[in-house]
Every structure is written in C-alpha cells, then in structure tokens.
Amino acid sequence: MSAGSGTAPPRLILASASPRRRELLARIGVEPAAVLPADIDETPRAAETPRAFARRIAAEKAEAVAGRVEAEGGLVLAADTVVAVGRRILGKPADAEEAGRFLDLLSGRRHRVITAVALRLGARVWARDVETSVKVKRLSAPERAAYLASGEWRGKAGGYAIQGLAAALIPSINGSYTNVVGLPLTETANLLAGAGLRVALTGEPA
C-alpha cells in the first residue's frame, strides 16, 4: 500500500499523550485521527539495556493500542524515549529531589537519548530506533536551583526538556534534535510514508 496508489490513507492512531509528539507530527503535515495513550508497565527488566528497553516499550505500546482499534484497521504509532547514562536509564523523576539527582548525574558530561518508534497496522509492524549524544554543561548551583524551581523537569525523561529552558544548559548534540524532543522526524516520516500515510515532502498532499 502506498500514498500514491489511489487508496485512501490509513487512519492514524497516536499511542501517546505527549503534546510534543503531536507538535512534531504537525511539522510534517500529520494530524492523528485519535490519541489513545497506552497503559502498560514501563518498568525496565533486570539487565535490560536502554536501547532494548526503548524498543520493547514502543512495541508493547503499539500492540496494546492496536488491540483496542483492531476492528477499525487503524495505523498505530507508538514511541518511547529513553535518557541513558551508560547502562543506567533515567526515567521521569518522581519529585524535585530525584530531578536534582538526575541533573547532578548529567552535569558536565555526555549522555545518550534513544527513541524507539513502532508503527503497527494489523499484523504488520515497522520499527526504528535513533540515538543522539547530548552534552550538558557543568551546572552551577544557581543554574541547578533555577531549573528545578521552573518545574520544567516534571514528566520529562531524564528530568529535562531540550526544547525549553534546558536549551541554555546544552552546548552541543550529535545527532537528531527531534529525537531528543521525543520523536525523530526523519525516520518517523519515512515509516509513515512507507505504511501508506500521506506525509508532507513525500510528493503527495498532506
């Protein structure tokens, strides 16, 4: 199935409540027909690497939501973003104290951000994962305190948002910026177009 075949494009279901992912999809002319966040256990398994964890969670999210819309034949898009220091996975901090510990760990060093994307249509599954290296400056005590006071860390993997105030704390990245925000657009656009969805810049009207 392709966007240029004359067949109506599939209905896209976004398996995420993240407003950032919807905003990124809008940049490529894609508006989900529905948003159905997946309710799954996102606890890492023993000895699970950050990349394997991201891949598994994205796949499980897509599978969970696909089971809810199977009769409608929806194309389900799911993603999971992981911030990792070595093999340690930094999830969403539970409170300011944990967010502070994350900032201390990230300060003055590089870390990895991995986003796994899973696209599911019936029994067919397309998947990609993207890794970006991110450098955080050495944080001063006032910078650390100000960022925690901003509350921007809430609900963010690794306790920061590169598209927000944290941009002033990150001197460089190596790789995809949109991956760090939460959805690598180049790879996601290619997956969606390959599955038959009309995407901006593919030659079909979005």
N, C-alpha and C positions, 0 to 999 in steps of 0.2 A: 504494500500500500504506500502510495506517495502523495505528496501535496499537490502534484501536478496531474494526477490521474483522472481528475474529474469527480472522484469520490469525495463525499462530504468528510471533512476532517473529524477525527475522534473528539469526544468531549473530554476536556482535561480536568482532572480532579487533583487538587494540590493537597497532599497529606502533611500539611504543616500549618501551624497557626502563626508562623513568623511573618510580620509585616514586611521585614526586609526582603524575604524571598519573593513576596508579591511585587514589591517595588522593582526588584531586579528583573523579574519576568516581564513587567510592563516596559522595560527598556528595549526588549526585543519584540514588542508588539503582542505579547501573550497575556491574556486575561483568563484565569481559571474559571470554569463554569461553576465550580463549587470548591469550598475549602473544608476538608474533613480531617482534622488532626488525628493522628494515630495514637491510641492509648496502649502503649507497650512498656514492658520493663526495660529500662535503659541502663541496667547495672552491668559494668564490664565483667567478663568472666575471668577466672584466675589465669594469669599468664597471657591474657589476650593482648596483642599488640594494638596500638592506636589505629593503624590502618585497617586491620582485621575487624576491630570493634566498629569503626565507622561504616565499613561495608556491610556488616551484619545488621546493624541497626537500620540503615537505609533500606535494606532488603526486607526486613521484618515490618517496617512501617508501610512499605508499598504493599506487602502481602496482606497486612491487616486491613487496610482500607480497600484493597481490591476485593476482598471477601464481602465487603459491605455494598459494593456497587457492581458486582459481577453481572447481575441481570441487565444492567444498563449499558454494559460494554464500555465503561469509561476508561480512559488512559490515565493511570495514576502516577503522579510524580512525587517522589519522596527523596529527602536528603538528610544527611547527618553531618554536622561539623564538629570536629574534634581538635582541641588545642592540646599539644603534647610537648612535654619537656623530657627528652629521652624517651623512655617507655612509659612515663607517667602521664596519665590522662587527667587534664584539668577540666572538670565539668562546670556546671553553673553553680557559683558559690551560694551556699545556703544563707549566708549573712555577711555583714561587713567585715567581721573578723576573718572569715575564710577568704573573702575577696582580697583582704590585705596580705594574707599569706601567699596568694597567687601572685600578686604584684611583686612581692619580695622575691619570689622564685623567678619571675620573668625579667626583673630589673637588671639591665646591663648585659643581657645575653640574647642569643637567638633561640627561637623555638619554632616548632612546626604547626601549621594549621592544615588539617586534612578534611576535605569534604567528599563524601561518597554520595553519588546520585544514583537512584534506581528508578527506572521507568517500567511500568507494567501494563500490559494490555492482554487480558485473558491469561493464557499460559506463557505468553512471550515476555521476556524480561531483557531490558537493556541496562547496562550499568557502567559507570565510570567513577574513578576517584582522582582527585587532584590534590597536590601538596604544594604549599607555599612556605618559604622560610621568612620569618618575621624577626626583625631586630628591635628590641625595646631599649631605650636609653637608660642609663643609670639614674634612677629616680631619687630626687631629693626628698627629704621629709615633708616639706610643704607641698610638693607635687603629689606625693602619695596621699597625703591627707585630703587635698583638694579633690582628687579623683574619687576617693571613697565617699567624700561628702556629696559629690554630684549625684550619686545613686545610679550612674550610668552602667555600673557593673551588674546590676540586677538582671537576671535572666540571660546573661551572656556567657557562652562557653569561654573558659579561661578568665572570666571576670573583666573583660574589656570589650569595647566596640571601636574598631578601627575607623568606622565612618563617623564617629562622634568626637568627643573631647580627646580620646586616646590618640587621635591622629597626631597630636602635638608631642606625643611620647614615643612615636615610632619613626626613626630616621630613615629606615630603608626596609624594603621587602624584596624577595627574589621569587618571582612567580606571579600568579594571578591575584589581583586585588579583589575581584568579586568573589573569589573563593574564600578569602578571609572574611568578607561580609556575610557569607553564608550560602552562596550558590555560584559555582564557576560558570559564567555565562557562555563562553565559547563552547565548552563541552556539552552544556545543557541544551543550547540551541541546536547543536548537531544531533543530539539524541532525539529531541522533539521533532525535528525535520525528518529524520530517518524513520520515525514512527508514524509519519503522515500528518503532523500538525503544521499549519501554516505559521511560519516564523519570519519576522522582518529580516531582510537582507538575503533571503533564500531565493528570491525571484518570484515569489508568489505574494499576493496581497495578504497583509497580516490582519 
